[in-house]
Amino acid sequence: MIGALALPVLSATTASAAPVTAAATAARASSCHNLPPLPYKVHASAVTIRSKATTKSTAVGILYKSHKFTVHRTSGNWHYITDRTTGVKGWVSGTYVYRDVRMCLS
């Protein structure tokens, strides 16, 4: 004999929600879009800072995961940065650093 699978009976209830006004939607959407961009973060445990935007260039420093850094410009998949902990400036590969993004729902 094949066993029977007992499933609970679910009752559907109607959810009541407050009406969403256009002003409330606009306030949420505009507040999200007006926020400053999120910072970049190091994806690996450490990234080499290089003098030029190529892996063959001289290493000028190391950017660790916990370091804060500023991206000044981007060229292809490379970012020219300043490590705020050490003050070292140079290029890091975009393969190892990323920027969080916000999703703004309107």
Secondary structure, 3 states (H helix, E strand, C coil): CCCCCCCCCCCCCCCCCCCCCHHHHHHHHHHHHCCCCCCEEECCCEEEEECCCCCCCCEEEEEECCCCEEEEEEECCEEEEEECCCCCEEEEECCCEEECCCCCCC
